[in-house]
Amino acid sequence: MRRRQMRRVSSFLVLLIAASSSVFPATAAEVRIVVDKTTQRMTVSVDGTERYSWRVSTGMTSYATPAGSFTPSRLAREHYSKEWDNAPMPHSIFFTDAGHAIHGSQAVGRLGSPASHGCVRLAPRNASALFNLVSAEGLENTRIEVIGVDPIGTAFGAGNGAVGEYGHLTSFDPLTDGIMAGAPAARRRP
């Protein structure tokens, strides 16, 4: 008799736990990505605990990576730059309307120094890990902060790069080339 009661209690507890997990789903973690242009490092924290610290490459001379705080707007597992000779940008996490992204790069020898056209480059394995983390936790739970100063000789040399001049992107159109690709064009007033 006692065994039967124990089985019922055990079965009830298993059902209760299973039901509570569907009623109270796990909450997504908060992901904070800090890119420091001065040190050329990225630190990734999940719920306030540092998980990764990687070397990166930010914008080289005349192509500053914009500073500020951003919520990523789009993920693309495979992306090719329309502005820069169809350059591969695997595991892209787009964070500006102009098309700036965090993405993988085969130019791992350049990591740790400014070498990009304004994006944030990572080693392919690290870009994949970051992409999977942001995919799992959600764009809305991810914050990207770009801090530090640009290297001397960039468009914003020794500045914070907060205001960008992207006149060199002559053929770039955010509606067709960037993160807004496929979005309806805004109506203009006559």
C-alpha positions in Angstrom: 0.0 0.0 0.0 2.8 2.4 0.9 4.6 1.7 -2.4 1.5 2.5 -4.3 1.1 5.9 -2.5 4.8 6.7 -3.2 4.3 5.9 -6.9 1.3 8.2 -7.1 3.1 11.0 -5.3 6.2 10.5 -7.6 4.0 10.5 -10.7 2.2 13.6 -9.5 5.5 15.5 -8.9 6.8 14.5 -12.3 3.6 15.9 -13.9 3.7 19.0 -11.8 7.3 19.8 -12.8 6.5 19.1 -16.5 3.4 21.3 -16.4 5.3 24.1 -14.6 8.0 24.2 -17.2 5.4 24.8 -19.9 3.5 27.3 -17.9 6.6 29.2 -16.8 9.0 28.9 -19.7 12.7 29.8 -19.0 13.4 33.5 -19.5 15.9 34.5 -22.0 19.3 35.6 -20.8 20.6 39.2 -21.2 23.5 39.3 -23.6 25.9 42.3 -23.4 28.6 42.6 -26.1 31.2 45.3 -25.5 33.6 46.2 -28.3 36.6 48.3 -27.2 38.1 50.0 -30.2 41.1 51.1 -28.1 42.1 47.6 -27.1 40.6 45.8 -30.1 38.8 43.3 -27.8 35.3 42.1 -27.4 33.9 41.0 -24.1 30.6 39.0 -24.0 28.6 38.8 -20.8 25.5 36.7 -20.2 23.3 37.8 -17.3 26.2 39.9 -15.9 28.8 37.1 -16.0 31.7 37.3 -18.5 31.6 34.4 -20.9 34.0 35.3 -23.7 36.8 37.8 -24.4 38.1 37.8 -27.9 40.4 39.8 -30.2 38.6 41.8 -32.9 39.3 44.1 -35.8 37.4 47.3 -36.0 37.5 50.1 -38.7 40.8 50.9 -40.2 41.9 54.4 -41.5 38.9 56.3 -42.9 36.4 53.6 -42.0 35.7 54.1 -38.3 33.4 51.7 -36.5 30.6 53.8 -35.0 30.6 54.2 -31.2 27.4 53.9 -29.2 24.9 51.5 -27.8 22.9 49.4 -30.2 20.3 46.7 -30.3 21.0 44.3 -33.1 18.4 44.4 -35.9 19.1 41.3 -38.0 21.0 38.1 -38.1 22.4 36.4 -41.3 24.2 33.1 -41.1 25.6 33.6 -44.6 26.0 37.2 -46.0 28.1 38.7 -48.7 28.9 42.4 -48.8 27.4 44.2 -51.8 29.6 47.2 -51.1 32.9 45.4 -50.7 33.4 43.0 -53.7 31.0 40.4 -52.4 33.3 39.8 -49.4 32.0 36.9 -47.2 30.5 38.0 -43.8 29.6 34.7 -42.1 27.5 34.8 -38.9 26.6 38.5 -39.3 24.9 40.4 -36.5 23.8 43.7 -38.0 23.7 46.7 -35.6 23.4 49.9 -37.7 21.1 51.1 -40.5 24.3 51.7 -42.6 25.0 47.9 -42.5 27.7 47.7 -39.8 27.8 44.2 -38.4 29.8 41.9 -36.2 30.9 38.9 -38.4 33.5 36.2 -39.0 36.6 36.8 -41.0 39.3 34.6 -42.4 41.8 37.5 -41.9 42.6 36.2 -38.4 46.2 37.5 -38.6 44.8 41.0 -38.5 42.7 40.5 -35.4 43.9 42.8 -32.6 44.4 45.7 -34.9 42.0 48.0 -36.9 41.5 46.3 -40.3 37.9 46.5 -41.4 35.7 48.8 -43.4 33.8 49.7 -40.2 32.4 46.3 -39.2 33.6 44.3 -36.2 35.6 41.2 -37.3 36.0 38.0 -35.3 37.7 34.7 -35.8 35.2 32.3 -37.6 34.8 30.0 -34.6 34.1 33.0 -32.2 31.7 34.6 -34.7 29.8 31.3 -34.9 29.6 31.0 -31.0 28.4 34.6 -30.7 25.8 34.2 -33.5 24.4 31.0 -31.9 24.2 32.8 -28.5 22.4 35.8 -29.9 20.1 33.5 -31.9 19.2 31.5 -28.8 18.6 34.5 -26.5 17.1 36.9 -29.0 17.9 40.2 -30.6 15.7 42.0 -28.1 17.8 40.6 -25.2 21.1 41.6 -26.7 22.9 44.9 -26.3 26.0 45.9 -28.3 28.2 48.7 -26.9 31.0 50.1 -29.0 33.4 52.1 -26.8 37.0 53.4 -26.9 38.7 55.6 -29.4 39.6 55.1 -33.0 43.3 54.8 -34.0 45.1 57.9 -35.1 44.6 58.2 -38.9 41.0 57.1 -39.1 38.2 59.4 -40.1 37.6 60.0 -36.3 41.2 59.5 -35.2 41.4 59.6 -31.4 37.7 60.4 -31.3 34.8 58.3 -30.3 33.4 57.7 -33.8 29.9 58.6 -32.7 29.2 60.7 -35.7 29.9 58.9 -39.0 30.7 60.2 -42.4 29.9 57.4 -44.9 30.2 59.4 -48.1 32.7 56.8 -49.4 29.8 54.3 -49.5 28.7 55.8 -52.8 26.6 52.8 -54.0 25.3 51.8 -50.6 21.6 52.0 -50.2 20.2 50.6 -46.9 16.9 49.7 -48.5 18.5 47.4 -51.1 22.0 46.6 -49.8 21.9 46.9 -46.0 19.8 45.6 -43.1 16.7 47.3 -44.5 16.8 45.1 -47.7 13.3 44.2 -48.6 11.7 46.9 -46.4 9.2 49.2 -48.1 10.6 52.6 -49.1 9.5 55.5 -47.0 7.1 57.9 -48.7 8.4 61.3 -49.4 6.4 64.4 -49.0 6.0 66.5 -52.2 
